């Protein structure tokens, strides 16, 4: 198994940046593609971004493309979501997730992910 712990959430003004981090346990971190999802009150948990095992492939939800960047440091077992130009619509609980893979492909579906963090709240004020 892998345990995931998110950090970096908080209150930020619209237009500002925020950096979320996810720390992963275990010795098989490089066997997982990593993703970020978010869930606003009354909404379904939705895909935000994913990065492949090697870090060489990424994908983003249309709503965040050009504003958010996902990256990973396999030596430190960490994944980062750098969020810029934040909007009130970005307000949600953000979850880090791990997707076991035998190759360097990626997936944007909720059902692909095997392990989840506890979530961190991001609130964007207008």
C-alpha positions as CSV (number, residue, x, y, z in Angstrom):
1,X,0.0,0.0,0.0
2,X,0.9,3.7,-0.2
3,X,-0.2,6.4,2.2
4,X,-0.8,9.9,0.9
5,X,-0.8,13.1,2.9
6,X,-1.7,16.4,1.3
7,X,-0.7,19.8,2.6
8,X,-0.6,23.4,1.5
9,X,-4.3,24.2,1.3
10,X,-5.8,27.4,2.7
11,X,-7.5,30.7,1.9
12,X,-6.2,32.7,-1.1
13,X,-7.5,35.7,-3.0
14,X,-8.7,35.3,-6.6
15,X,-5.9,35.6,-9.0
16,X,-3.3,34.4,-6.6
17,X,-1.1,31.3,-6.5
18,X,-1.2,28.3,-4.2
19,X,1.0,25.2,-4.0
20,X,-0.3,21.9,-2.9
21,X,2.0,19.0,-1.9
22,X,1.4,15.3,-1.5
23,X,3.8,13.2,0.5
24,X,3.7,9.4,-0.3
25,X,5.0,6.6,1.8
26,X,6.3,3.3,0.6
27,X,9.2,2.0,-1.6
28,X,7.1,1.6,-4.7
29,X,6.2,5.2,-5.4
30,X,7.6,4.9,-8.9
31,X,5.1,2.2,-9.8
32,X,2.2,4.7,-9.5
33,X,1.0,7.5,-11.8
34,X,-0.2,10.3,-9.5
35,X,-3.2,12.5,-9.8
36,X,-5.1,15.3,-8.2
37,X,-8.9,15.4,-7.9
38,X,-11.2,18.0,-6.3
39,X,-14.7,18.1,-4.8
40,X,-16.8,21.1,-4.1
41,X,-19.9,21.0,-1.8
42,X,-22.7,19.2,-3.5
43,X,-20.6,18.2,-6.5
44,X,-19.0,15.0,-7.7
45,X,-15.3,14.4,-7.2
46,X,-13.7,15.5,-10.4
47,X,-10.3,15.1,-12.2
48,X,-7.8,17.9,-12.0
49,X,-4.4,16.7,-13.2
50,X,-2.2,13.6,-13.5
51,X,1.4,12.8,-14.0
52,X,3.0,9.5,-15.2
53,X,5.4,7.4,-13.3
54,X,8.4,9.0,-14.9
55,X,7.0,12.5,-14.8
56,X,7.2,12.6,-18.6
57,X,3.5,12.7,-19.4
58,X,0.8,14.9,-17.9
59,X,-2.8,15.7,-18.5
60,X,-5.1,18.4,-17.1
61,X,-8.8,19.1,-16.9
62,X,-9.9,21.7,-19.4
63,X,-10.9,24.1,-16.6
64,X,-7.4,24.3,-15.2
65,X,-5.2,23.9,-18.3
66,X,-2.7,26.7,-18.5
67,X,-3.2,27.7,-14.9
68,X,-2.2,24.5,-12.9
69,X,1.0,22.5,-13.2
70,X,1.5,19.0,-11.8
71,X,5.0,17.6,-11.1
72,X,6.7,14.9,-9.1
73,X,10.0,14.2,-7.4
74,X,10.5,10.5,-7.3
75,X,13.6,10.8,-5.1
76,X,11.5,12.5,-2.4
77,X,8.2,10.6,-3.0
78,X,6.3,13.9,-3.5
79,X,3.8,15.3,-5.9
80,X,3.1,19.0,-6.3
81,X,0.2,20.9,-7.8
82,X,1.1,24.4,-8.5
83,X,-2.0,26.5,-8.9
84,X,-1.9,30.0,-10.4
85,X,-4.5,32.5,-11.4
86,X,-7.0,31.0,-9.0
87,X,-10.7,31.6,-9.4
88,X,-13.5,31.3,-6.8
89,X,-14.7,28.3,-8.9
90,X,-11.6,26.5,-7.9
91,X,-12.8,26.3,-4.3
92,X,-12.9,22.7,-3.2
93,X,-11.3,19.9,-1.2
94,X,-8.3,18.7,-3.2
95,X,-7.2,15.1,-3.0
96,X,-4.0,13.4,-4.0
97,X,-4.4,9.9,-5.5
98,X,-2.1,7.0,-6.6
99,X,-2.8,4.9,-9.7
100,X,-0.8,1.6,-9.9
101,X,0.7,1.2,-13.4
102,X,2.9,-1.3,-15.2
103,X,3.8,1.3,-17.8
104,X,4.2,5.1,-18.1
105,X,0.6,5.7,-19.2
106,X,-1.9,7.9,-17.3
107,X,-5.6,8.0,-16.6
108,X,-8.0,10.8,-15.7
109,X,-10.8,8.5,-14.4
110,X,-11.7,8.3,-10.7
111,X,-11.8,4.5,-10.9
112,X,-8.2,4.2,-12.0
113,X,-6.9,5.3,-8.7
114,X,-6.1,2.9,-5.9
115,X,-5.1,5.1,-2.9
116,X,-6.3,8.4,-1.8
117,X,-5.2,11.1,0.7
118,X,-7.4,12.7,3.2
119,X,-7.8,16.0,1.3
120,X,-6.9,19.6,1.8
121,X,-9.3,22.5,1.7
122,X,-8.6,25.3,-0.9
123,X,-10.8,28.4,-0.6
124,X,-10.5,31.2,-3.2
125,X,-12.1,34.5,-2.2
126,X,-13.5,36.9,-4.7
